Amino acid sequence: MSFGILITIVSVISQAFIWIVIISSLLSFFLPPYHPVREALDRIVAPFLIPIRRIVPLAGTLDFSPLILIIAVQLLTGILINILRTL
């Protein structure tokens, strides 16, 4: 049984989420916190960043939680795709 379509769906969703995290991080430099676009992106990304921010302290003024989230999403996607390929 081939799970090619499911692998493609998982890959597309993870890439879209990674781009949302990147865009949200970049917009945080340029838009005020109460801008509608930034608020919408924060509603998507913040539930995943908050637990990471509790564990990883800030490095001065730098917040590495988006980078950690991106790495975690890529790792989990890779593991899930490998599991689907072996089925």
PDB file of N, CA, C and O in Angstrom:
ATOM      1  N   MET A   1       0.844  -1.178   0.000  1.00  0.00           N
ATOM      2  CA  MET A   1       0.000   0.000   0.000  1.00  0.00           C
ATOM      3  C   MET A   1       0.891   1.244   0.000  1.00  0.00           C
ATOM      4  O   MET A   1       1.833   1.345   0.787  1.00  0.00           O
ATOM      5  N   SER A   2       0.587   2.172  -0.877  1.00  0.00           N
ATOM      6  CA  SER A   2       1.384   3.380  -1.015  1.00  0.00           C
ATOM      7  C   SER A   2       0.695   4.547  -0.303  1.00  0.00           C
ATOM      8  O   SER A   2      -0.502   4.784  -0.460  1.00  0.00           O
ATOM      9  N   PHE A   3       1.488   5.254   0.474  1.00  0.00           N
ATOM     10  CA  PHE A   3       0.973   6.415   1.194  1.00  0.00           C
ATOM     11  C   PHE A   3       1.529   7.705   0.585  1.00  0.00           C
ATOM     12  O   PHE A   3       1.764   8.681   1.297  1.00  0.00           O
ATOM     13  N   GLY A   4       1.738   7.704  -0.730  1.00  0.00           N
ATOM     14  CA  GLY A   4       2.334   8.855  -1.402  1.00  0.00           C
ATOM     15  C   GLY A   4       1.558  10.141  -1.230  1.00  0.00           C
ATOM     16  O   GLY A   4       2.142  11.201  -1.003  1.00  0.00           O
ATOM     17  N   ILE A   5       0.248  10.053  -1.336  1.00  0.00           N
ATOM     18  CA  ILE A   5      -0.580  11.261  -1.188  1.00  0.00           C
ATOM     19  C   ILE A   5      -0.508  11.783   0.242  1.00  0.00           C
ATOM     20  O   ILE A   5      -0.421  12.991   0.462  1.00  0.00           O
ATOM     21  N   LEU A   6      -0.544  10.880   1.208  1.00  0.00           N
ATOM     22  CA  LEU A   6      -0.468  11.295   2.608  1.00  0.00           C
ATOM     23  C   LEU A   6       0.896  11.900   2.917  1.00  0.00           C
ATOM     24  O   LEU A   6       0.986  12.877   3.661  1.00  0.00           O
ATOM     25  N   ILE A   7       1.953  11.333   2.354  1.00  0.00           N
ATOM     26  CA  ILE A   7       3.295  11.894   2.540  1.00  0.00           C
ATOM     27  C   ILE A   7       3.366  13.303   1.956  1.00  0.00           C
ATOM     28  O   ILE A   7       3.950  14.202   2.561  1.00  0.00           O
ATOM     29  N   THR A   8       2.774  13.492   0.786  1.00  0.00           N
ATOM     30  CA  THR A   8       2.758  14.813   0.158  1.00  0.00           C
ATOM     31  C   THR A   8       1.975  15.811   1.003  1.00  0.00           C
ATOM     32  O   THR A   8       2.406  16.952   1.167  1.00  0.00           O
ATOM     33  N   ILE A   9       0.843  15.399   1.534  1.00  0.00           N
ATOM     34  CA  ILE A   9       0.026  16.286   2.377  1.00  0.00           C
ATOM     35  C   ILE A   9       0.790  16.698   3.632  1.00  0.00           C
ATOM     36  O   ILE A   9       0.795  17.871   4.003  1.00  0.00           O
ATOM     37  N   VAL A  10       1.437  15.730   4.286  1.00  0.00           N
ATOM     38  CA  VAL A  10       2.214  16.028   5.493  1.00  0.00           C
ATOM     39  C   VAL A  10       3.347  16.993   5.158  1.00  0.00           C
ATOM     40  O   VAL A  10       3.608  17.935   5.906  1.00  0.00           O
ATOM     41  N   SER A  11       4.009  16.761   4.044  1.00  0.00           N
ATOM     42  CA  SER A  11       5.118  17.616   3.640  1.00  0.00           C
ATOM     43  C   SER A  11       4.644  19.042   3.342  1.00  0.00           C
ATOM     44  O   SER A  11       5.287  20.005   3.760  1.00  0.00           O
ATOM     45  N   VAL A  12       3.543  19.182   2.635  1.00  0.00           N
ATOM     46  CA  VAL A  12       3.029  20.515   2.279  1.00  0.00           C
ATOM     47  C   VAL A  12       2.568  21.267   3.533  1.00  0.00           C
ATOM     48  O   VAL A  12       2.840  22.458   3.679  1.00  0.00           O
ATOM     49  N   ILE A  13       1.883  20.583   4.420  1.00  0.00           N
ATOM     50  CA  ILE A  13       1.413  21.235   5.649  1.00  0.00           C
ATOM     51  C   ILE A  13       2.591  21.687   6.511  1.00  0.00           C
ATOM     52  O   ILE A  13       2.577  22.791   7.054  1.00  0.00           O
ATOM     53  N   SER A  14       3.603  20.841   6.636  1.00  0.00           N
ATOM     54  CA  SER A  14       4.752  21.225   7.460  1.00  0.00           C
ATOM     55  C   SER A  14       5.510  22.391   6.837  1.00  0.00           C
ATOM     56  O   SER A  14       5.956  23.286   7.555  1.00  0.00           O
ATOM     57  N   GLN A  15       5.664  22.397   5.508  1.00  0.00           N
ATOM     58  CA  GLN A  15       6.345  23.518   4.861  1.00  0.00           C
ATOM     59  C   GLN A  15       5.551  24.810   4.992  1.00  0.00           C
ATOM     60  O   GLN A  15       6.131  25.875   5.203  1.00  0.00           O
ATOM     61  N   ALA A  16       4.231  24.727   4.869  1.00  0.00           N
ATOM     62  CA  ALA A  16       3.392  25.912   5.041  1.00  0.00           C
ATOM     63  C   ALA A  16       3.510  26.458   6.464  1.00  0.00           C
ATOM     64  O   ALA A  16       3.584  27.670   6.663  1.00  0.00           O
ATOM     65  N   PHE A  17       3.526  25.564   7.448  1.00  0.00           N
ATOM     66  CA  PHE A  17       3.649  25.998   8.832  1.00  0.00           C
ATOM     67  C   PHE A  17       5.013  26.642   9.084  1.00  0.00           C
ATOM     68  O   PHE A  17       5.109  27.644   9.793  1.00  0.00           O
ATOM     69  N   ILE A  18       6.057  26.069   8.507  1.00  0.00           N
ATOM     70  CA  ILE A  18       7.391  26.647   8.662  1.00  0.00           C
ATOM     71  C   ILE A  18       7.432  28.052   8.065  1.00  0.00           C
ATOM     72  O   ILE A  18       8.017  28.956   8.662  1.00  0.00           O
ATOM     73  N   TRP A  19       6.825  28.247   6.908  1.00  0.00           N
ATOM     74  CA  TRP A  19       6.786  29.578   6.308  1.00  0.00           C
ATOM     75  C   TRP A  19       5.978  30.554   7.156  1.00  0.00           C
ATOM     76  O   TRP A  19       6.323  31.732   7.240  1.00  0.00           O
ATOM     77  N   ILE A  20       4.917  30.080   7.777  1.00  0.00           N
ATOM     78  CA  ILE A  20       4.129  30.944   8.663  1.00  0.00           C
ATOM     79  C   ILE A  20       4.971  31.384   9.857  1.00  0.00           C
ATOM     80  O   ILE A  20       4.905  32.541  10.271  1.00  0.00           O
ATOM     81  N   VAL A  21       5.755  30.471  10.406  1.00  0.00           N
ATOM     82  CA  VAL A  21       6.637  30.814  11.531  1.00  0.00           C
ATOM     83  C   VAL A  21       7.675  31.840  11.088  1.00  0.00           C
ATOM     84  O   VAL A  21       7.939  32.803  11.808  1.00  0.00           O
ATOM     85  N   ILE A  22       8.261  31.644   9.921  1.00  0.00           N
ATOM     86  CA  ILE A  22       9.271  32.581   9.418  1.00  0.00           C
ATOM     87  C   ILE A  22       8.657  33.953   9.175  1.00  0.00           C
ATOM     88  O   ILE A  22       9.225  34.965   9.584  1.00  0.00           O
ATOM     89  N   ILE A  23       7.519  33.997   8.525  1.00  0.00           N
ATOM     90  CA  ILE A  23       6.861  35.279   8.240  1.00  0.00           C
ATOM     91  C   ILE A  23       6.459  35.979   9.534  1.00  0.00           C
ATOM     92  O   ILE A  23       6.619  37.193   9.663  1.00  0.00           O
ATOM     93  N   SER A  24       5.942  35.218  10.483  1.00  0.00           N
ATOM     94  CA  SER A  24       5.563  35.800  11.774  1.00  0.00           C
ATOM     95  C   SER A  24       6.775  36.396  12.480  1.00  0.00           C
ATOM     96  O   SER A  24       6.695  37.480  13.056  1.00  0.00           O
ATOM     97  N   SER A  25       7.890  35.687  12.433  1.00  0.00           N
ATOM     98  CA  SER A  25       9.107  36.194  13.075  1.00  0.00           C
ATOM     99  C   SER A  25       9.616  37.458  12.403  1.00  0.00           C
ATOM    100  O   SER A  25      10.030  38.402  13.076  1.00  0.00           O
ATOM    101  N   LEU A  26       9.586  37.478  11.087  1.00  0.00           N
ATOM    102  CA  LEU A  26      10.060  38.659  10.374  1.00  0.00           C
ATOM    103  C   LEU A  26       9.135  39.859  10.573  1.00  0.00           C
ATOM    104  O   LEU A  26       9.606  40.985  10.736  1.00  0.00           O
ATOM    105  N   LEU A  27       7.837  39.625  10.561  1.00  0.00           N
ATOM    106  CA  LEU A  27       6.896  40.730  10.747  1.00  0.00           C
ATOM    107  C   LEU A  27       6.963  41.311  12.156  1.00  0.00           C
ATOM    108  O   LEU A  27       6.582  42.462  12.369  1.00  0.00           O
ATOM    109  N   SER A  28       7.443  40.528  13.117  1.00  0.00           N
ATOM    110  CA  SER A  28       7.546  41.056  14.475  1.00  0.00           C
ATOM    111  C   SER A  28       8.560  42.195  14.561  1.00  0.00           C
ATOM    112  O   SER A  28       8.527  42.980  15.508  1.00  0.00           O
ATOM    113  N   PHE A  29       9.461  42.291  13.580  1.00  0.00           N
ATOM    114  CA  PHE A  29      10.426  43.395  13.552  1.00  0.00           C
ATOM    115  C   PHE A  29       9.826  44.673  12.968  1.00  0.00           C
ATOM    116  O   PHE A  29      10.276  45.776  13.277  1.00  0.00           O
ATOM    117  N   PHE A  30       8.807  44.516  12.120  1.00  0.00           N
ATOM    118  CA  PHE A  30       8.316  45.662  11.358  1.00  0.00           C
ATOM    119  C   PHE A  30       6.920  46.138  11.742  1.00  0.00           C
ATOM    120  O   PHE A  30       6.612  47.322  11.609  1.00  0.00           O
ATOM    121  N   LEU A  31       6.079  45.233  12.215  1.00  0.00           N
ATOM    122  CA  LEU A  31       4.694  45.603  12.525  1.00  0.00           C
ATOM    123  C   LEU A  31       4.481  45.692  14.027  1.00  0.00           C
ATOM    124  O   LEU A  31       5.113  44.964  14.792  1.00  0.00           O
ATOM    125  N   PRO A  32       3.600  46.576  14.448  1.00  0.00           N
ATOM    126  CA  PRO A  32       3.272  46.644  15.877  1.00  0.00           C
ATOM    127  C   PRO A  32       2.529  45.378  16.312  1.00  0.00           C
ATOM    128  O   PRO A  32       1.931  44.697  15.479  1.00  0.00           O
ATOM    129  N   PRO A  33       2.564  45.062  17.603  1.00  0.00           N
ATOM    130  CA  PRO A  33       1.948  43.817  18.084  1.00  0.00           C
ATOM    131  C   PRO A  33       0.448  43.721  17.823  1.00  0.00           C
ATOM    132  O   PRO A  33      -0.089  42.615  17.758  1.00  0.00           O
ATOM    133  N   TYR A  34      -0.233  44.838  17.674  1.00  0.00           N
ATOM    134  CA  TYR A  34      -1.690  44.803  17.508  1.00  0.00           C
ATOM    135  C   TYR A  34      -2.134  44.971  16.062  1.00  0.00           C
ATOM    136  O   TYR A  34      -3.307  45.239  15.798  1.00  0.00           O
ATOM    137  N   HIS A  35      -1.210  44.816  15.131  1.00  0.00           N
ATOM    138  CA  HIS A  35      -1.564  44.851  13.709  1.00  0.00           C
ATOM    139  C   HIS A  35      -2.366  43.582  13.386  1.00  0.00           C
ATOM    140  O   HIS A  35      -1.998  42.503  13.851  1.00  0.00           O
ATOM    141  N   PRO A  36      -3.446  43.680  12.607  1.00  0.00           N
ATOM    142  CA  PRO A  36      -4.309  42.514  12.345  1.00  0.00           C
ATOM    143  C   PRO A  36      -3.583  41.314  11.713  1.00  0.00           C
ATOM    144  O   PRO A  36      -3.865  40.164  12.050  1.00  0.00           O
ATOM    145  N   VAL A  37      -2.659  41.590  10.808  1.00  0.00           N
ATOM    146  CA  VAL A  37      -1.932  40.480  10.180  1.00  0.00           C
ATOM    147  C   VAL A  37      -1.058  39.772  11.212  1.00  0.00           C
ATOM    148  O   VAL A  37      -1.020  38.543  11.274  1.00  0.00           O
ATOM    149  N   ARG A  38      -0.371  40.551  12.005  1.00  0.00           N
ATOM    150  CA  ARG A  38       0.499  39.964  13.030  1.00  0.00           C
ATOM    151  C   ARG A  38      -0.307  39.223  14.078  1.00  0.00           C
ATOM    152  O   ARG A  38       0.112  38.162  14.542  1.00  0.00           O
ATOM    153  N   GLU A  39      -1.458  39.762  14.462  1.00  0.00           N
ATOM    154  CA  GLU A  39      -2.315  39.067  15.428  1.00  0.00           C
ATOM    155  C   GLU A  39      -2.791  37.727  14.873  1.00  0.00           C
ATOM    156  O   GLU A  39      -2.833  36.734  15.599  1.00  0.00           O
ATOM    157  N   ALA A  40      -3.150  37.697  13.592  1.00  0.00           N
ATOM    158  CA  ALA A  40      -3.622  36.450  12.981  1.00  0.00           C
ATOM    159  C   ALA A  40      -2.509  35.407  12.956  1.00  0.00           C
ATOM    160  O   ALA A  40      -2.740  34.241  13.276  1.00  0.00           O
ATOM    161  N   LEU A  41      -1.319  35.819  12.580  1.00  0.00           N
ATOM    162  CA  LEU A  41      -0.205  34.877  12.560  1.00  0.00           C
ATOM    163  C   LEU A  41       0.171  34.424  13.964  1.00  0.00           C
ATOM    164  O   LEU A  41       0.518  33.261  14.170  1.00  0.00           O
ATOM    165  N   ASP A  42       0.105  35.332  14.926  1.00  0.00           N
ATOM    166  CA  ASP A  42       0.419  34.969  16.310  1.00  0.00           C
ATOM    167  C   ASP A  42      -0.570  33.963  16.872  1.00  0.00           C
ATOM    168  O   ASP A  42      -0.199  33.117  17.685  1.00  0.00           O
ATOM    169  N   ARG A  43      -1.832  34.046  16.446  1.00  0.00           N
ATOM    170  CA  ARG A  43      -2.816  33.057  16.907  1.00  0.00           C
ATOM    171  C   ARG A  43      -2.472  31.657  16.424  1.00  0.00           C
ATOM    172  O   ARG A  43      -2.795  30.668  17.083  1.00  0.00           O
ATOM    173  N   ILE A  44      -1.819  31.577  15.276  1.00  0.00           N
ATOM    174  CA  ILE A  44      -1.426  30.272  14.740  1.00  0.00           C
ATOM    175  C   ILE A  44      -0.134  29.780  15.390  1.00  0.00           C
ATOM    176  O   ILE A  44      -0.030  28.608  15.754  1.00  0.00           O
ATOM    177  N   VAL A  45       0.840  30.657  15.537  1.00  0.00           N
ATOM    178  CA  VAL A  45       2.187  30.262  15.946  1.00  0.00           C
ATOM    179  C   VAL A  45       2.383  30.260  17.467  1.00  0.00           C
ATOM    180  O   VAL A  45       3.108  29.413  17.989  1.00  0.00           O
ATOM    181  N   ALA A  46       1.761  31.178  18.171  1.00  0.00           N
ATOM    182  CA  ALA A  46       2.004  31.336  19.609  1.00  0.00           C
ATOM    183  C   ALA A  46       1.748  30.079  20.434  1.00  0.00           C
ATOM    184  O   ALA A  46       2.526  29.811  21.349  1.00  0.00           O
ATOM    185  N   PRO A  47       0.704  29.290  20.166  1.00  0.00           N
ATOM    186  CA  PRO A  47       0.521  28.085  20.998  1.00  0.00           C
ATOM    187  C   PRO A  47       1.685  27.101  20.921  1.00  0.00           C
ATOM    188  O   PRO A  47       1.884  26.305  21.839  1.00  0.00           O
ATOM    189  N   PHE A  48       2.444  27.149  19.850  1.00  0.00           N
ATOM    190  CA  PHE A  48       3.600  26.272  19.715  1.00  0.00           C
ATOM    191  C   PHE A  48       4.863  26.905  20.280  1.00  0.00           C
ATOM    192  O   PHE A  48       5.764  26.196  20.729  1.00  0.00           O
ATOM    193  N   LEU A  49       4.937  28.225  20.261  1.00  0.00           N
ATOM    194  CA  LEU A  49       6.129  28.912  20.747  1.00  0.00           C
ATOM    195  C   LEU A  49       6.142  29.077  22.268  1.00  0.00           C
ATOM    196  O   LEU A  49       7.212  29.084  22.877  1.00  0.00           O
ATOM    197  N   ILE A  50       4.994  29.208  22.872  1.00  0.00           N
ATOM    198  CA  ILE A  50       4.926  29.466  24.314  1.00  0.00           C
ATOM    199  C   ILE A  50       5.607  28.354  25.137  1.00  0.00           C
ATOM    200  O   ILE A  50       6.385  28.676  26.035  1.00  0.00           O
ATOM    201  N   PRO A  51       5.350  27.071  24.872  1.00  0.00           N
ATOM    202  CA  PRO A  51       6.060  26.040  25.660  1.00  0.00           C
ATOM    203  C   PRO A  51       7.574  26.062  25.444  1.00  0.00           C
ATOM    204  O   PRO A  51       8.338  25.780  26.368  1.00  0.00           O
ATOM    205  N   ILE A  52       8.005  26.393  24.233  1.00  0.00           N
ATOM    206  CA  ILE A  52       9.442  26.467  23.970  1.00  0.00           C
ATOM    207  C   ILE A  52      10.047  27.640  24.723  1.00  0.00           C
ATOM    208  O   ILE A  52      11.149  27.531  25.260  1.00  0.00           O
ATOM    209  N   ARG A  53       9.338  28.757  24.767  1.00  0.00           N
ATOM    210  CA  ARG A  53       9.841  29.942  25.475  1.00  0.00           C
ATOM    211  C   ARG A  53       9.926  29.715  26.980  1.00  0.00           C
ATOM    212  O   ARG A  53      10.738  30.349  27.654  1.00  0.00           O
ATOM    213  N   ARG A  54       9.108  28.828  27.510  1.00  0.00           N
ATOM    214  CA  ARG A  54       9.188  28.508  28.934  1.00  0.00           C
ATOM    215  C   ARG A  54      10.465  27.737  29.252  1.00  0.00           C
ATOM    216  O   ARG A  54      11.012  27.853  30.349  1.00  0.00           O
ATOM    217  N   ILE A  55      10.934  26.952  28.290  1.00  0.00           N
ATOM    218  CA  ILE A  55      12.101  26.100  28.513  1.00  0.00           C
ATOM    219  C   ILE A  55      13.394  26.816  28.141  1.00  0.00           C
ATOM    220  O   ILE A  55      14.374  26.761  28.884  1.00  0.00           O
ATOM    221  N   VAL A  56      13.398  27.490  26.986  1.00  0.00           N
ATOM    222  CA  VAL A  56      14.607  28.119  26.472  1.00  0.00           C
ATOM    223  C   VAL A  56      14.601  29.594  26.865  1.00  0.00           C
ATOM    224  O   VAL A  56      13.686  30.331  26.496  1.00  0.00           O
ATOM    225  N   PRO A  57      15.607  30.022  27.603  1.00  0.00           N
ATOM    226  CA  PRO A  57      15.649  31.443  27.981  1.00  0.00           C
ATOM    227  C   PRO A  57      16.066  32.313  26.796  1.00  0.00           C
ATOM    228  O   PRO A  57      16.651  31.830  25.827  1.00  0.00           O
ATOM    229  N   LEU A  58      15.754  33.595  26.895  1.00  0.00           N
ATOM    230  CA  LEU A  58      16.172  34.541  25.866  1.00  0.00           C
ATOM    231  C   LEU A  58      17.681  34.716  25.921  1.00  0.00           C
ATOM    232  O   LEU A  58      18.278  34.694  26.997  1.00  0.00           O
ATOM    233  N   ALA A  59      18.288  34.888  24.767  1.00  0.00           N
ATOM    234  CA  ALA A  59      19.723  35.159  24.679  1.00  0.00           C
ATOM    235  C   ALA A  59      19.888  36.648  24.420  1.00  0.00           C
ATOM    236  O   ALA A  59      20.008  37.079  23.273  1.00  0.00           O
ATOM    237  N   GLY A  60      19.892  37.421  25.480  1.00  0.00           N
ATOM    238  CA  GLY A  60      19.910  38.871  25.334  1.00  0.00           C
ATOM    239  C   GLY A  60      18.561  39.333  24.825  1.00  0.00           C
ATOM    240  O   GLY A  60      17.544  39.163  25.497  1.00  0.00           O
ATOM    241  N   THR A  61      18.551  39.910  23.651  1.00  0.00           N
ATOM    242  CA  THR A  61      17.278  40.316  23.045  1.00  0.00           C
ATOM    243  C   THR A  61      16.843  39.361  21.940  1.00  0.00           C
ATOM    244  O   THR A  61      15.833  39.593  21.277  1.00  0.00           O
ATOM    245  N   LEU A  62      17.598  38.299  21.744  1.00  0.00           N
ATOM    246  CA  LEU A  62      17.273  37.329  20.694  1.00  0.00           C
ATOM    247  C   LEU A  62      16.383  36.218  21.229  1.00  0.00           C
ATOM    248  O   LEU A  62      16.593  35.701  22.326  1.00  0.00           O
ATOM    249  N   ASP A  63      15.397  35.870  20.437  1.00  0.00           N
ATOM    250  CA  ASP A  63      14.473  34.788  20.782  1.00  0.00           C
ATOM    251  C   ASP A  63      14.701  33.650  19.789  1.00  0.00           C
ATOM    252  O   ASP A  63      14.389  33.777  18.605  1.00  0.00           O
ATOM    253  N   PHE A  64      15.245  32.546  20.278  1.00  0.00           N
ATOM    254  CA  PHE A  64      15.541  31.414  19.411  1.00  0.00           C
ATOM    255  C   PHE A  64      14.389  30.415  19.324  1.00  0.00           C
ATOM    256  O   PHE A  64      14.525  29.383  18.668  1.00  0.00           O
ATOM    257  N   SER A  65      13.265  30.697  19.967  1.00  0.00           N
ATOM    258  CA  SER A  65      12.152  29.745  19.956  1.00  0.00           C
ATOM    259  C   SER A  65      11.596  29.479  18.553  1.00  0.00           C
ATOM    260  O   SER A  65      11.230  28.336  18.282  1.00  0.00           O
ATOM    261  N   PRO A  66      11.507  30.470  17.633  1.00  0.00           N
ATOM    262  CA  PRO A  66      11.048  30.124  16.277  1.00  0.00           C
ATOM    263  C   PRO A  66      12.004  29.158  15.569  1.00  0.00           C
ATOM    264  O   PRO A  66      11.557  28.259  14.857  1.00  0.00           O
ATOM    265  N   LEU A  67      13.300  29.337  15.758  1.00  0.00           N
ATOM    266  CA  LEU A  67      14.269  28.438  15.148  1.00  0.00           C
ATOM    267  C   LEU A  67      14.126  27.026  15.711  1.00  0.00           C
ATOM    268  O   LEU A  67      14.183  26.051  14.961  1.00  0.00           O
ATOM    269  N   ILE A  68      13.944  26.913  16.995  1.00  0.00           N
ATOM    270  CA  ILE A  68      13.762  25.606  17.625  1.00  0.00           C
ATOM    271  C   ILE A  68      12.472  24.961  17.138  1.00  0.00           C
ATOM    272  O   ILE A  68      12.431  23.755  16.896  1.00  0.00           O
ATOM    273  N   LEU A  69      11.415  25.762  16.993  1.00  0.00           N
ATOM    274  CA  LEU A  69      10.152  25.236  16.481  1.00  0.00           C
ATOM    275  C   LEU A  69      10.300  24.731  15.049  1.00  0.00           C
ATOM    276  O   LEU A  69       9.764  23.677  14.708  1.00  0.00           O
ATOM    277  N   ILE A  70      11.012  25.461  14.218  1.00  0.00           N
ATOM    278  CA  ILE A  70      11.216  25.030  12.839  1.00  0.00           C
ATOM    279  C   ILE A  70      11.999  23.721  12.792  1.00  0.00           C
ATOM    280  O   ILE A  70      11.654  22.815  12.033  1.00  0.00           O
ATOM    281  N   ILE A  71      13.044  23.622  13.594  1.00  0.00           N
ATOM    282  CA  ILE A  71      13.830  22.384  13.631  1.00  0.00           C
ATOM    283  C   ILE A  71      12.975  21.225  14.122  1.00  0.00           C
ATOM    284  O   ILE A  71      13.051  20.126  13.574  1.00  0.00           O
ATOM    285  N   ALA A  72      12.163  21.459  15.150  1.00  0.00           N
ATOM    286  CA  ALA A  72      11.296  20.394  15.670  1.00  0.00           C
ATOM    287  C   ALA A  72      10.269  19.938  14.635  1.00  0.00           C
ATOM    288  O   ALA A  72      10.008  18.743  14.498  1.00  0.00           O
ATOM    289  N   VAL A  73       9.691  20.891  13.910  1.00  0.00           N
ATOM    290  CA  VAL A  73       8.709  20.534  12.870  1.00  0.00           C
ATOM    291  C   VAL A  73       9.384  19.723  11.777  1.00  0.00           C
ATOM    292  O   VAL A  73       8.816  18.744  11.295  1.00  0.00           O
ATOM    293  N   GLN A  74      10.586  20.116  11.380  1.00  0.00           N
ATOM    294  CA  GLN A  74      11.295  19.370  10.350  1.00  0.00           C
ATOM    295  C   GLN A  74      11.645  17.961  10.820  1.00  0.00           C
ATOM    296  O   GLN A  74      11.521  17.001  10.059  1.00  0.00           O
ATOM    297  N   LEU A  75      12.079  17.837  12.059  1.00  0.00           N
ATOM    298  CA  LEU A  75      12.395  16.503  12.596  1.00  0.00           C
ATOM    299  C   LEU A  75      11.157  15.620  12.665  1.00  0.00           C
ATOM    300  O   LEU A  75      11.187  14.464  12.243  1.00  0.00           O
ATOM    301  N   LEU A  76      10.077  16.164  13.194  1.00  0.00           N
ATOM    302  CA  LEU A  76       8.850  15.380  13.295  1.00  0.00           C
ATOM    303  C   LEU A  76       8.293  15.013  11.925  1.00  0.00           C
ATOM    304  O   LEU A  76       7.764  13.917  11.740  1.00  0.00           O
ATOM    305  N   THR A  77       8.410  15.920  10.975  1.00  0.00           N
ATOM    306  CA  THR A  77       7.951  15.624   9.617  1.00  0.00           C
ATOM    307  C   THR A  77       8.784  14.510   9.000  1.00  0.00           C
ATOM    308  O   THR A  77       8.247  13.598   8.371  1.00  0.00           O
ATOM    309  N   GLY A  78      10.087  14.589   9.182  1.00  0.00           N
ATOM    310  CA  GLY A  78      10.954  13.544   8.656  1.00  0.00           C
ATOM    311  C   GLY A  78      10.659  12.190   9.265  1.00  0.00           C
ATOM    312  O   GLY A  78      10.631  11.184   8.556  1.00  0.00           O
ATOM    313  N   ILE A  79      10.440  12.148  10.569  1.00  0.00           N
ATOM    314  CA  ILE A  79      10.115  10.886  11.244  1.00  0.00           C
ATOM    315  C   ILE A  79       8.778  10.345  10.749  1.00  0.00           C
ATOM    316  O   ILE A  79       8.651   9.153  10.467  1.00  0.00           O
ATOM    317  N   LEU A  80       7.787  11.215  10.645  1.00  0.00           N
ATOM    318  CA  LEU A  80       6.463  10.778  10.191  1.00  0.00           C
ATOM    319  C   LEU A  80       6.498  10.276   8.754  1.00  0.00           C
ATOM    320  O   LEU A  80       5.856   9.277   8.429  1.00  0.00           O
ATOM    321  N   ILE A  81       7.238  10.956   7.898  1.00  0.00           N
ATOM    322  CA  ILE A  81       7.344  10.522   6.506  1.00  0.00           C
ATOM    323  C   ILE A  81       8.066   9.172   6.415  1.00  0.00           C
ATOM    324  O   ILE A  81       7.671   8.307   5.632  1.00  0.00           O
ATOM    325  N   ASN A  82       9.119   8.995   7.210  1.00  0.00           N
ATOM    326  CA  ASN A  82       9.810   7.700   7.203  1.00  0.00           C
ATOM    327  C   ASN A  82       8.920   6.577   7.703  1.00  0.00           C
ATOM    328  O   ASN A  82       8.975   5.461   7.187  1.00  0.00           O
ATOM    329  N   ILE A  83       8.105   6.865   8.700  1.00  0.00           N
ATOM    330  CA  ILE A  83       7.172   5.854   9.196  1.00  0.00           C
ATOM    331  C   ILE A  83       6.148   5.506   8.114  1.00  0.00           C
ATOM    332  O   ILE A  83       5.836   4.333   7.907  1.00  0.00           O
ATOM    333  N   LEU A  84       5.631   6.513   7.432  1.00  0.00           N
ATOM    334  CA  LEU A  84       4.655   6.274   6.369  1.00  0.00           C
ATOM    335  C   LEU A  84       5.277   5.505   5.199  1.00  0.00           C
ATOM    336  O   LEU A  84       4.591   4.705   4.563  1.00  0.00           O
ATOM    337  N   ARG A  85       6.533   5.728   4.910  1.00  0.00           N
ATOM    338  CA  ARG A  85       7.187   5.008   3.815  1.00  0.00           C
ATOM    339  C   ARG A  85       7.398   3.534   4.143  1.00  0.00           C
ATOM    340  O   ARG A  85       7.404   2.690   3.247  1.00  0.00           O
ATOM    341  N   THR A  86       7.572   3.227   5.426  1.00  0.00           N
ATOM    342  CA  THR A  86       7.812   1.824   5.798  1.00  0.00           C
ATOM    343  C   THR A  86       6.529   1.029   5.893  1.00  0.00           C
ATOM    344  O   THR A  86       6.579  -0.201   5.924  1.00  0.00           O
ATOM    345  N   LEU A  87       5.387   1.677   5.939  1.00  0.00           N
ATOM    346  CA  LEU A  87       4.115   0.956   6.037  1.00  0.00           C
ATOM    347  C   LEU A  87       3.711   0.326   4.725  1.00  0.00           C
ATOM    348  O   LEU A  87       2.664  -0.316   4.645  1.00  0.00           O
TER     349      LEU A  87
END
